[in-house]
Each structure stands twice: as C-alpha cells, then as structure tokens.
Amino acid sequence: MNGSVQSLDIFRRRSASLRSGDQENRRLLTTQRGRRQATFWHFSTMTSLSTKTGLLRLKSSFKRANITSGKGSFGFNLPPETIPKLVQRYRTIPKLEHDPSLREVHSLNGSNFFVSRDVFDRVGGFDERLGPGASGTSEDVEFAHRLVRSGRSIGYASKAVVYHHVDRNRLTEEYFKQSHWRQGRSRLLIRNRSAGEILFNLVHAFAQYGYYTVVRKERNRYRSKGRIYHYLGMIDAKQTNADHREEC
C-alpha cells in the first residue's frame, strides 16, 4: 500500500466533506488561468504538517506545468528510538525516491497529493468500497488508475514537501502483516482474480520466501513475505464474498 490507514481515513472524511460543502476539512489551492478560475484540493494524512511554502510550491507547479493532478514528496519525523534497519525491513513507512527532475508519475500516494476539483468530480471521486471502514486501503492507487485511463497526466512536484509524524507501532511484524493483508483485499476489489491465479501466486511467493531465507537476503525475504500476506488477504476476501452470496 502506498498510503497509511490514517492517510486513507482522512481521504474518506475529506472526500465526504468536500461533497457536503464542509469548509473545515478543505485545503484549497486556487490559481487564475486567463478568465477561468481553477480550484485544487490537497490531500494528506491526519498526522501531517503542510507548510505554507509547500502549498505555494504546489500552486506554482500546477501553473508552470498546466497539470490538473499530481504528487508531492514528503519527509518524516521519526521517533528517536526508531532503528533504520526496521524502516528498511518493513517498508510500512512509504518513501518517495523519485528523481527530482521527474515531471510525471503514474500513481498517487495518499501522504501528499493534489487534484483539481473539476477533475476529481469528472473522474468520479474515490471508490467507496476501498479505504477504512471498507477494504482498508488503496483508494489513492485506484483513483490514480482512473486518472491515467482518462488520459490525464499526474505531475510530480519534488519541492512540495509534507512532513509526517511516524508511529513506532508501524515498524512491527503485526502492522506489516495487516498492511499487506488489507492491500490484498483491496486489490481484489480493484481487479478480480480467479482462485487458481491467487493460489498459483501464493505458492510462488512461498517458494521465493523459502529461497531468500536460505540465501539470507532479508529485504527480498520480506518482500516475499508481504506477497504471502497479500494473497492470503485476497483469499480471505473471496471467502467472505462467497459467504455473503450464500446468505443472500
């Protein structure tokens, strides 16, 4: 998953409030293009701090590139006791490592992105099956897929930085498991897969996990472990859907 649970929770609350006209949860960037005014919405996490300078850089990036959606970068205020090795192992803290010279990307991360109100409405907003209270994650990823399919570009503003506080509990085995489990459930909703395909991929992930354990490549071992939880989440979602159909 590219964004955190807190991130997608703020997406849901903000997307709902934007539709209902609640001004308190809006972050608006406004720029004048000729006689037509375009308004942009900025989405970030509940634990983030957006600086005035960062928001002005977002506005500047939009005007210069004439884009209607984009992703910024972000930094972290890591707890003092955080061990860098855990950050590298679990990768449950999203990192943006794009080349600063990059102008366009193909996805969004809920930690820091922006989109024009017009495009948000035209593309259809967030998929309400995804995110907290539903599948648990991936609203940002699915929304980005529809943006790209609609022929729109997603810009990258490397200097538009949002700073995030990181909960130490995110650097644990349990959070790692639940994160990938939720991602699997969500990705099944985005694109349905057959039971045979899921089982094949699960067996392949187990084989990779075993191999990387033997050769002691920890990062690859944890990537495979994440895939195992990912496909187990898909199986769980399929079983849940089957049970609901039987009840109906």
C-alpha positions as CSV (number, residue, x, y, z in Angstrom):
1,M,0.0,0.0,0.0
2,N,1.3,3.4,-0.9
3,G,-0.6,5.4,2.0
4,S,-1.2,4.7,5.6
5,V,-4.6,3.8,7.3
6,Q,-4.6,7.3,8.8
7,S,-4.0,8.7,5.3
8,L,-6.9,7.0,3.7
9,D,-9.2,7.8,6.7
10,I,-8.6,11.5,6.0
11,F,-9.3,10.8,2.3
12,R,-12.7,9.4,3.2
13,R,-13.6,12.2,5.6
14,R,-12.4,14.9,3.3
15,S,-13.9,13.4,0.2
16,A,-17.3,13.2,2.0
17,S,-16.9,16.7,3.4
18,L,-16.0,18.1,0.1
19,R,-19.2,16.7,-1.4
20,S,-21.2,18.1,1.5
21,G,-19.6,21.5,1.4
22,D,-17.9,21.4,4.8
23,Q,-15.2,24.1,4.7
24,E,-13.3,22.9,7.7
25,N,-11.7,19.9,6.1
26,R,-10.8,21.6,2.8
27,R,-7.3,22.7,1.7
28,L,-7.8,24.7,-1.4
29,L,-5.2,25.9,-3.9
30,T,-6.5,28.5,-6.3
31,T,-4.8,29.7,-9.5
32,Q,-6.1,32.0,-12.2
33,R,-5.7,30.8,-15.8
34,G,-6.9,33.6,-18.0
35,R,-10.5,34.3,-17.1
36,R,-11.2,30.9,-15.7
37,Q,-10.5,30.1,-12.1
38,A,-9.4,26.5,-11.3
39,T,-9.5,25.2,-7.7
40,F,-7.4,22.4,-6.5
41,W,-7.8,20.1,-3.5
42,H,-4.8,18.9,-1.4
43,F,-5.0,15.5,0.4
44,S,-2.6,14.4,3.1
45,T,-2.7,12.4,6.4
46,M,-4.1,13.3,9.8
47,T,-0.5,13.2,11.1
48,S,1.0,15.5,8.5
49,L,2.0,19.2,8.5
50,S,1.7,21.1,5.3
51,T,3.8,24.3,5.3
52,K,2.6,27.5,3.5
53,T,5.8,27.3,1.4
54,G,4.9,23.7,0.4
55,L,1.4,24.7,-0.7
56,L,2.7,27.6,-2.6
57,R,5.1,25.3,-4.5
58,L,2.2,23.1,-5.3
59,K,0.3,26.0,-6.8
60,S,3.4,27.1,-8.7
61,S,4.0,23.6,-10.1
62,F,0.4,23.4,-11.4
63,K,0.6,26.8,-13.1
64,R,4.0,26.1,-14.7
65,A,3.2,22.6,-16.0
66,N,-0.5,23.2,-16.7
67,I,-1.5,19.9,-14.9
68,T,-4.6,19.0,-13.0
69,S,-3.4,16.4,-10.6
70,G,0.0,15.5,-9.1
71,K,2.0,14.1,-6.3
72,G,4.3,15.9,-3.9
73,S,7.1,14.5,-1.7
74,F,7.3,14.0,2.0
75,G,9.6,13.8,4.9
76,F,9.3,12.2,8.3
77,N,9.8,13.0,12.0
78,L,10.9,9.5,13.1
79,P,10.8,8.6,16.8
80,P,14.3,8.8,18.4
81,E,14.3,5.1,19.1
82,T,13.5,4.1,15.5
83,I,16.1,1.7,14.1
84,P,16.9,2.5,10.5
85,K,17.1,-1.3,9.9
86,L,13.4,-1.7,10.8
87,V,12.4,1.1,8.3
88,Q,14.3,-0.7,5.6
89,R,12.9,-4.1,6.6
90,Y,9.2,-3.4,6.8
91,R,8.8,-0.6,4.3
92,T,5.5,0.2,6.1
93,I,6.6,3.9,6.1
94,P,6.1,5.0,2.5
95,K,9.1,6.6,0.8
96,L,9.2,8.7,-2.3
97,E,12.5,8.3,-4.1
98,H,11.8,9.8,-7.5
99,D,14.4,11.8,-9.4
100,P,13.7,15.5,-8.6
101,S,13.9,16.2,-12.3
102,L,11.0,13.9,-13.0
103,R,7.9,15.7,-14.3
104,E,5.2,13.0,-14.4
105,V,4.4,9.8,-12.4
106,H,1.8,7.0,-12.9
107,S,0.4,6.7,-9.4
108,L,-0.6,8.7,-6.3
109,N,0.3,8.4,-2.7
110,G,-2.2,9.4,0.0
111,S,0.6,11.1,2.0
112,N,0.6,14.1,-0.3
113,F,-1.3,14.6,-3.5
114,F,-3.4,17.2,-5.2
115,V,-6.1,17.3,-7.8
116,S,-8.4,19.9,-9.3
117,R,-11.9,19.9,-8.1
118,D,-13.2,19.6,-11.6
119,V,-11.1,16.5,-12.4
120,F,-11.9,14.9,-9.1
121,D,-15.6,15.2,-9.9
122,R,-15.2,14.1,-13.6
123,V,-13.2,11.0,-12.7
124,G,-15.7,10.1,-10.0
125,G,-14.0,10.7,-6.7
126,F,-12.8,7.8,-4.5
127,D,-14.2,4.3,-4.8
128,E,-16.2,3.9,-1.5
129,R,-15.6,0.1,-1.5
130,L,-11.9,0.9,-0.6
131,G,-10.3,2.5,2.4
132,P,-11.0,2.5,6.2
133,G,-14.4,1.1,7.1
134,A,-14.4,-1.0,3.9
135,S,-11.4,-2.9,2.4
136,G,-8.8,-0.9,4.4
137,T,-6.6,0.8,1.8
138,S,-5.8,1.6,-1.9
139,E,-8.2,4.5,-2.5
140,D,-5.3,6.6,-3.8
141,V,-4.0,3.8,-6.1
142,E,-7.4,3.1,-7.6
143,F,-8.2,6.8,-8.1
144,A,-4.8,7.2,-9.9
145,H,-5.6,4.3,-12.2
146,R,-8.8,6.0,-13.4
147,L,-7.0,9.4,-13.8
148,V,-4.4,7.8,-16.1
149,R,-7.1,5.8,-18.0
150,S,-9.0,9.0,-18.6
151,G,-6.0,10.4,-20.5
152,R,-4.8,12.8,-17.7
153,S,-1.3,13.3,-16.6
154,I,-0.1,13.1,-13.0
155,G,2.6,15.6,-12.3
156,Y,5.4,15.4,-9.7
157,A,6.4,18.3,-7.5
158,S,9.5,17.3,-5.6
159,K,9.7,20.6,-3.7
160,A,6.2,20.4,-2.4
161,V,7.0,18.6,0.9
162,V,4.6,17.4,3.6
163,Y,6.1,16.3,6.9
164,H,4.7,13.3,8.7
165,H,4.9,12.0,12.3
166,V,5.5,8.3,12.3
167,D,4.0,5.9,14.9
168,R,6.6,3.5,16.2
169,N,3.9,0.7,16.1
170,R,4.1,0.8,12.3
171,L,7.6,-0.8,12.5
172,T,6.3,-4.2,13.7
173,E,5.5,-7.6,12.4
174,E,1.8,-7.3,13.1
175,Y,1.5,-4.0,11.3
176,F,3.5,-5.4,8.4
177,K,1.1,-8.3,8.2
178,Q,-2.1,-6.3,8.4
179,S,-0.9,-3.7,5.9
180,H,-0.3,-6.3,3.2
181,W,-3.4,-8.2,4.1
182,R,-5.6,-5.1,3.7
183,Q,-3.8,-4.4,0.4
184,G,-4.6,-7.8,-0.9
185,R,-8.3,-7.4,0.0
186,S,-8.4,-4.0,-1.7
187,R,-6.5,-5.1,-4.9
188,L,-9.1,-7.9,-5.4
189,L,-11.8,-5.3,-5.5
190,I,-9.8,-3.2,-8.0
191,R,-9.3,-6.2,-10.2
192,N,-10.9,-9.5,-9.6
193,R,-8.8,-12.6,-9.9
194,S,-9.6,-16.3,-10.1
195,A,-8.9,-18.6,-7.2
196,G,-6.5,-20.5,-9.3
197,E,-4.5,-17.4,-10.1
198,I,-4.3,-16.4,-6.5
199,L,-3.2,-19.9,-5.3
200,F,-0.5,-20.0,-8.0
201,N,0.9,-16.7,-6.9
202,L,0.7,-17.7,-3.3
203,V,2.7,-20.9,-3.9
204,H,5.2,-18.8,-5.9
205,A,5.5,-16.3,-3.0
206,F,6.1,-19.1,-0.5
207,A,8.8,-20.6,-2.8
208,Q,10.5,-17.2,-3.0
209,Y,10.3,-16.7,0.7
210,G,12.0,-20.1,1.3
211,Y,14.8,-19.4,-1.2
212,Y,15.6,-15.9,0.1
213,T,15.6,-17.2,3.7
214,V,18.2,-19.8,2.7
215,V,20.4,-17.3,0.9
216,R,19.9,-14.8,3.7
217,K,18.6,-11.9,1.6
218,E,16.5,-10.1,4.2
219,R,14.9,-7.4,2.0
220,N,13.9,-9.9,-0.6
221,R,12.6,-12.3,2.0
222,Y,10.3,-9.6,3.5
223,R,9.1,-8.6,0.0
224,S,8.1,-12.3,-0.5
225,K,6.6,-12.4,3.0
226,G,4.5,-9.3,2.1
227,R,3.2,-11.0,-1.0
228,I,2.2,-14.1,1.0
229,Y,0.0,-11.9,3.3
230,H,-1.2,-10.0,0.2
231,Y,-2.5,-13.2,-1.4
232,L,-3.9,-14.5,1.8
233,G,-5.8,-11.3,2.1
234,M,-7.3,-11.9,-1.4
235,I,-8.3,-15.5,-0.4
236,D,-10.0,-14.1,2.7
237,A,-11.9,-11.5,0.7
238,K,-13.0,-14.2,-1.8
239,Q,-14.2,-16.4,1.0
240,T,-16.1,-13.5,2.6
241,N,-17.8,-12.6,-0.7
242,A,-18.8,-16.3,-1.2
243,D,-20.3,-16.4,2.3
244,H,-22.3,-13.2,1.6
245,R,-23.7,-14.7,-1.6
246,E,-24.8,-17.9,0.2
247,E,-26.5,-15.8,2.9
248,C,-28.4,-13.9,0.2
